Amino acid sequence: MVMNACPLTSCTTPVTPGQSGMSLIEVLVSVLVLGAGLLGAAAVQLNALKYTDSSRMISQASFIAYDMLDRIRANSGADYTWESPGVAPASSSIASVRDLDLHDFEANILGFAGKAGKGSIAISQRDVSISISWDDSRAAHAADTREMFILTSRIAADPRAGQ
């Protein structure tokens, strides 16, 4: 009787080595997926920065408009009707409170929006409407897009009644 030197299972089936590591194709696919994800994250971050700037401008315009409304209420006897192509009265020692308020209003608009910023104040009896507009083309992805903030309120006395 002849004895087989190898065990029964190893002699009948050939032994194949297992896979060790990753292939180059798997590495390329994972780098491609990672790159696409990073580009998507960068695009989201860029849009977030644009919209944050736009909302900051809206907040700043509301602060300026409410400040001007408070000034109109504090000096309700004066006529504050004004439009931004007209130059606000200069700040001087003989300027009235109204002139100083309008000068500050124009300076605040130019300070936050630059030369593209425009403002106006319209008064009709007791209704006051303050509007501020500026160039918002960065957030809107368009060449000439203007954003506008309008504040309308009613004051206690008609500023034109004393004239």
C-alpha positions as CSV (number, residue, x, y, z in Angstrom):
1,M,0.0,0.0,0.0
2,V,1.3,3.3,-1.0
3,M,0.7,6.3,1.2
4,N,0.1,9.7,-0.3
5,A,2.5,12.3,1.2
6,C,0.1,15.2,1.0
7,P,-3.2,15.7,2.7
8,L,-6.2,14.9,0.8
9,T,-7.6,18.4,0.4
10,S,-4.4,20.1,-0.7
11,C,-3.6,17.6,-3.4
12,T,-7.0,17.8,-5.1
13,T,-7.5,21.6,-5.2
14,P,-4.8,24.0,-6.2
15,V,-4.0,26.8,-3.7
16,T,-4.4,30.4,-5.1
17,P,-3.0,33.4,-3.3
18,G,-5.6,36.0,-1.9
19,Q,-5.7,39.6,-3.1
20,S,-3.4,41.9,-1.1
21,G,-3.9,45.7,-1.5
22,M,-5.9,47.7,-4.0
23,S,-5.6,47.9,-7.7
24,L,-4.7,51.2,-9.5
25,I,-8.2,51.5,-10.9
26,E,-9.8,51.4,-7.4
27,V,-7.4,54.2,-6.3
28,L,-8.3,56.3,-9.4
29,V,-12.0,55.9,-8.8
30,S,-11.7,56.9,-5.1
31,V,-9.6,60.0,-6.0
32,L,-12.3,60.9,-8.6
33,V,-15.1,60.6,-6.1
34,L,-13.1,62.6,-3.5
35,G,-12.4,65.4,-6.1
36,A,-16.0,65.7,-7.1
37,G,-17.1,65.9,-3.5
38,L,-14.5,68.6,-2.7
39,L,-15.5,70.7,-5.8
40,G,-19.2,70.5,-4.7
41,A,-18.2,71.6,-1.2
42,A,-16.2,74.5,-2.6
43,A,-19.2,75.6,-4.7
44,V,-21.5,75.6,-1.7
45,Q,-19.0,77.6,0.3
46,L,-18.7,80.2,-2.5
47,N,-22.5,80.6,-2.7
48,A,-22.7,80.9,1.0
49,L,-20.2,83.8,1.0
50,K,-22.1,85.6,-1.8
51,Y,-25.4,85.4,0.0
52,T,-23.9,86.3,3.4
53,D,-22.6,89.5,1.8
54,S,-26.0,90.2,0.3
55,S,-27.8,89.8,3.6
56,R,-25.2,92.0,5.3
57,M,-26.0,94.7,2.8
58,I,-29.7,94.4,3.5
59,S,-29.2,94.6,7.2
60,Q,-27.0,97.6,6.9
61,A,-29.6,99.4,4.7
62,S,-32.3,98.6,7.3
63,F,-30.1,100.2,10.1
64,I,-29.5,103.3,8.0
65,A,-33.2,103.6,7.1
66,Y,-34.4,103.1,10.7
67,D,-31.8,105.6,11.9
68,M,-33.1,108.2,9.5
69,L,-36.7,107.5,10.5
70,D,-35.8,108.1,14.1
71,R,-34.2,111.4,13.1
72,I,-37.4,112.4,11.2
73,R,-39.5,111.5,14.2
74,A,-37.3,113.5,16.6
75,N,-37.5,116.6,14.3
76,S,-41.0,116.1,13.0
77,G,-41.5,119.8,12.2
78,A,-38.9,119.8,9.4
79,D,-39.4,118.7,5.8
80,Y,-37.0,115.8,5.1
81,T,-38.1,115.1,1.5
82,W,-34.9,114.3,-0.4
83,E,-33.6,112.3,-3.3
84,S,-30.0,111.1,-3.7
85,P,-29.0,112.7,-7.0
86,G,-29.4,116.0,-5.2
87,V,-26.4,116.7,-2.9
88,A,-27.3,116.7,0.8
89,P,-26.6,120.0,2.6
90,A,-23.0,120.2,3.9
91,S,-22.2,119.8,7.5
92,S,-21.3,123.2,8.9
93,S,-21.7,125.2,12.1
94,I,-24.7,127.1,10.7
95,A,-26.4,124.0,9.3
96,S,-29.8,123.1,10.7
97,V,-30.6,119.7,12.3
98,R,-32.4,118.7,9.2
99,D,-29.4,119.5,7.0
100,L,-27.0,117.5,9.3
101,D,-29.4,114.6,9.3
102,L,-29.6,114.5,5.5
103,H,-25.9,114.9,5.2
104,D,-25.4,111.9,7.6
105,F,-28.0,109.9,5.7
106,E,-26.1,110.4,2.4
107,A,-22.8,109.7,4.0
108,N,-24.1,106.4,5.5
109,I,-25.4,105.3,2.1
110,L,-22.1,106.1,0.4
111,G,-20.2,104.4,3.2
112,F,-21.9,101.1,2.9
113,A,-22.7,100.9,-0.9
114,G,-20.2,103.3,-2.5
115,K,-21.1,105.4,-5.5
116,A,-23.7,102.9,-6.7
117,G,-25.8,103.5,-3.5
118,K,-28.9,105.7,-3.8
119,G,-31.4,106.9,-1.3
120,S,-34.6,108.9,-1.1
121,I,-37.0,110.2,1.4
122,A,-40.7,110.8,0.4
123,I,-43.2,112.3,2.8
124,S,-46.9,112.4,2.1
125,Q,-48.8,114.0,5.0
126,R,-48.0,111.6,7.9
127,D,-46.6,108.8,5.8
128,V,-42.8,108.6,5.4
129,S,-41.1,106.3,2.9
130,I,-37.3,105.8,3.0
131,S,-35.8,103.9,0.2
132,I,-32.2,102.8,-0.2
133,S,-30.9,100.9,-3.3
134,W,-27.5,99.5,-4.2
135,D,-25.7,97.3,-6.8
136,D,-26.1,93.6,-5.8
137,S,-24.7,92.0,-9.0
138,R,-22.3,89.8,-7.0
139,A,-25.0,87.8,-5.3
140,A,-27.5,87.8,-8.2
141,H,-25.0,86.6,-10.9
142,A,-26.1,89.4,-13.2
143,A,-24.4,92.4,-14.6
144,D,-26.7,95.2,-13.4
145,T,-28.9,94.0,-10.5
146,R,-30.0,96.5,-8.0
147,E,-31.4,95.5,-4.6
148,M,-33.8,97.9,-2.8
149,F,-34.8,98.3,0.8
150,I,-37.9,100.4,1.5
151,L,-39.1,101.4,4.9
152,T,-42.6,103.0,5.2
153,S,-43.9,104.3,8.5
154,R,-46.4,106.8,9.8
155,I,-45.2,109.7,12.0
156,A,-47.2,111.6,14.6
157,A,-47.2,115.1,12.9
158,D,-47.3,116.2,9.3
159,P,-43.9,117.9,8.7
160,R,-45.3,120.1,6.0
161,A,-48.2,121.4,8.1
162,G,-46.1,124.2,9.6
163,Q,-45.1,125.7,6.2
